[in-house]
Amino acid sequence: MDTQTRHALKQDKFVSATASGLEWIGEHRGNVVAWLVGVVLAAGLVVASFFVYQKREAAANQLLGQAMDIYETPLAQPNQPAEPGQKTYATAAERAKAAYPLFRQTADQYGWLTAGQTARYFAGATELELGQQSAAEADLEKATHAGSDREALAKIALANLYAQTGRNSQAVTLFQDVIAHPTTTVPKAAAQLQLAQLYETTQPAEARRLYAEIKDQNKDNDAAQIATQKLQSLK
């Protein structure tokens, strides 16, 4: 079979297949149109959802930023006037009271976003400063499931709350969990120091053991220095 004949046969097959395809589309026009409309609508929903997510994420970040600006405002120093135009608060409680509503709003409205999860932790932290222990415990408990560094911070804060309210066994469990899973915001030594401090009054021998371990494993840093001082005071 020569080249020209083979080419003609291929063309015939292509034309035949195209015709069959067009015939099938004609017979199933309604289904094809419905499928195409569905694809277009689905694509539109994906695009719309992406822009809605971005808009909400930006709003959440902005609200959290406003809260953090307040929470990081310096406190007024005795006999030291503030710089011109600089905002200050007289006490940490006053500052926490000003920042708390924004943390609360961010956590409640955007709890499924990173900013909302971060705000949940800070809502609990400011509630502690305001003496609202029940509310703080509820928020910190939720924040312990936020993941990453926020989770570790929440566990440390919640463990200290447990210790303050006589629930030492629960506090120890949380401290040990953070020790086993340290993060950049709560290194292992930091959690060990917290646990050792709790043990000082209940299990002094265990406190000394922990301080000695911290001293040996953290040469020439702040944790080692604190552990050394604690060991001297516990003798």
C-alpha positions in Angstrom: 0.0 0.0 0.0 1.5 3.3 -1.0 1.8 6.4 1.2 -1.0 8.3 -0.5 -3.5 5.4 0.0 -2.6 5.1 3.7 -3.0 8.8 4.1 -6.4 8.6 2.5 -7.5 5.8 4.8 -6.4 7.7 7.9 -8.4 10.7 6.7 -11.5 8.5 6.2 -11.1 7.1 9.7 -10.7 10.6 11.2 -13.8 11.9 9.3 -15.8 8.8 10.4 -14.8 9.2 14.0 -15.5 12.9 14.0 -18.9 12.3 12.4 -19.8 9.6 14.9 -18.7 12.0 17.8 -20.8 14.8 16.4 -23.8 12.4 16.0 -23.4 11.3 19.6 -23.3 14.9 20.8 -26.4 15.7 18.8 -28.3 12.8 20.4 -27.1 13.7 23.9 -27.1 17.5 23.6 -29.0 18.1 26.8 -26.6 16.0 28.9 -23.6 17.6 27.3 -24.8 21.1 27.9 -25.7 20.3 31.5 -22.3 18.8 32.0 -20.5 21.8 30.5 -22.7 24.2 32.6 -21.8 22.2 35.7 -18.1 22.4 35.0 -18.3 26.1 34.5 -20.3 26.6 37.7 -17.9 24.4 39.7 -14.9 26.4 38.4 -16.7 29.6 39.3 -17.4 28.4 42.8 -13.8 27.4 43.3 -12.6 30.9 42.2 -15.2 32.6 44.3 -14.4 30.6 47.3 -10.7 31.4 46.9 -11.4 35.1 46.8 -13.8 34.9 49.8 -11.2 33.0 51.8 -8.5 35.6 51.0 -10.8 38.4 52.0 -11.7 36.8 55.3 -8.1 35.9 56.0 -7.1 39.5 55.4 -9.9 40.8 57.7 -8.8 38.3 60.4 -5.2 39.2 60.2 -6.0 42.9 60.3 -8.2 42.4 63.4 -5.6 40.3 65.1 -3.0 42.9 64.3 -5.0 45.6 65.9 -5.4 43.5 69.1 -1.6 42.8 69.1 -0.8 46.4 68.7 -2.7 47.1 71.9 -1.4 44.1 73.8 2.2 45.1 72.9 1.7 48.7 74.0 4.3 49.6 76.7 3.3 50.1 80.3 3.8 53.5 81.9 7.0 53.6 84.0 6.9 55.3 87.4 8.5 58.8 87.3 9.2 58.4 83.6 7.0 60.3 81.2 6.1 58.7 78.0 7.5 59.9 74.7 5.4 62.5 72.9 2.6 60.7 71.0 3.4 57.3 72.6 0.4 55.4 74.0 0.9 53.7 77.3 -1.2 51.8 79.8 -1.0 52.2 83.6 -1.2 48.4 84.3 -1.1 45.1 82.5 -4.7 44.5 83.4 -5.8 47.8 81.9 -3.9 46.8 78.7 -5.4 43.3 78.7 -8.9 44.8 79.1 -8.4 47.0 76.0 -7.0 44.2 73.8 -9.4 41.4 74.9 -12.5 42.4 72.9 -10.5 42.3 69.7 -9.0 38.9 70.5 -12.4 37.7 71.4 -13.9 39.0 68.1 -11.1 37.5 66.0 -11.4 34.1 67.7 -15.2 34.0 67.5 -15.5 35.2 63.9 -12.4 33.5 62.4 -11.8 30.5 64.6 -11.1 28.3 61.6 -8.3 30.5 60.3 -4.7 30.8 61.7 -5.4 34.3 62.9 -8.5 33.1 64.8 -6.6 30.2 66.4 -3.9 32.5 67.5 -6.5 35.0 68.9 -8.0 32.1 70.9 -4.8 31.7 72.8 -4.4 35.4 73.5 -8.1 35.6 74.5 -7.3 33.0 77.2 -4.1 34.8 78.2 -5.9 38.1 78.6 -8.7 36.5 80.5 -6.1 35.1 82.9 -4.8 38.7 83.4 -8.3 39.9 84.1 -8.9 37.1 86.7 -11.5 35.3 84.5 -10.3 31.8 85.2 -13.2 29.8 83.9 -13.3 31.6 80.6 -9.6 31.4 80.3 -9.6 27.7 80.9 -12.2 27.2 78.2 -10.3 29.2 75.6 -6.9 27.7 76.5 -8.3 24.2 76.3 -9.6 25.0 72.7 -6.2 26.5 71.9 -4.4 23.3 72.9 -5.8 21.7 69.8 -4.7 24.5 67.4 -1.5 22.9 66.4 2.1 24.1 66.1 3.5 26.8 68.4 0.1 28.1 69.6 -0.7 24.7 70.9 2.4 24.5 73.1 1.9 28.0 74.4 -1.7 27.2 75.3 -0.6 24.0 77.1 1.9 25.8 79.2 -0.6 28.5 80.2 -3.2 25.9 80.9 -0.8 23.8 83.0 0.0 26.9 85.1 -3.7 27.5 85.6 -4.1 23.9 86.7 -1.2 24.3 89.1 -2.7 27.5 90.6 -6.0 25.8 91.2 -4.6 22.7 92.8 -4.8 20.3 89.9 -1.2 19.3 89.9 -1.6 16.0 88.2 -3.2 17.6 85.2 -0.5 20.3 85.1 2.2 17.7 85.2 0.7 15.8 82.3 0.6 19.0 80.1 4.2 20.0 81.1 5.4 16.5 80.2 3.6 16.6 76.9 5.3 19.9 75.9 8.7 18.5 77.1 8.2 15.5 74.8 7.1 17.8 71.9 9.1 21.0 72.2 8.6 23.9 69.8 10.4 27.1 68.9 8.2 29.1 71.2 8.4 26.6 74.1 11.8 24.8 74.0 12.2 21.6 76.1 14.3 23.4 78.7 11.6 26.0 79.2 8.9 23.4 79.9 11.3 21.5 82.2 11.9 24.6 84.2 8.1 25.1 84.6 7.7 21.5 85.7 10.6 21.6 88.1 9.2 24.8 89.7 5.9 22.9 90.3 7.8 20.0 91.9 9.7 22.3 94.3 7.0 22.2 96.9 5.5 18.7 96.2 8.5 16.6 95.1 11.7 18.5 95.9 14.0 15.5 95.0 12.4 15.4 91.5 12.8 19.2 91.2 16.5 18.9 91.9 16.9 16.0 89.4 15.2 18.1 86.7 17.3 21.2 87.5 20.4 19.1 87.3 19.4 17.7 84.0 18.6 21.1 82.6 22.0 22.4 83.8 23.8 19.5 82.1 21.9 19.6 78.8 21.9 23.4 78.3 25.5 24.6 78.7 26.1 28.3 78.9 22.5 29.6 78.3 19.8 31.2 80.4 18.1 27.9 81.3 21.4 26.5 82.7 21.9 29.6 84.8 18.4 29.5 86.2 18.8 25.8 86.9 22.1 26.4 88.7 20.6 29.1 90.9 17.6 26.9 91.7 19.9 24.0 92.7 21.8 26.2 95.1 18.6 27.5 96.7 17.2 23.9 97.1 20.2 22.6 99.0 
